[in-house]
């Protein structure tokens, strides 16, 4: 086994541990929140930005390991649905805050 492969395995373990302990539980809370029509706080938006930045930073690792692609697809769909619904909720909130004159 090459040094790169051992390094990849260690990195993947850290990423999966973080996903299970931090990222996924918070993502599921955010999904529930936006599904109930709530808007995300700045802290929650910063969390999403951090997740996207870290995913981009690990892109080469993910490309070397197609065995994780099914998991990544599910995560992309989850985070995508959170962002989409959060934007919808923000638009609805803005529409209610600034009624149009007729």
Order of alpha helices (4+ residues) and beta strands (2+ residues): alpha-alpha-alpha-alpha-alpha
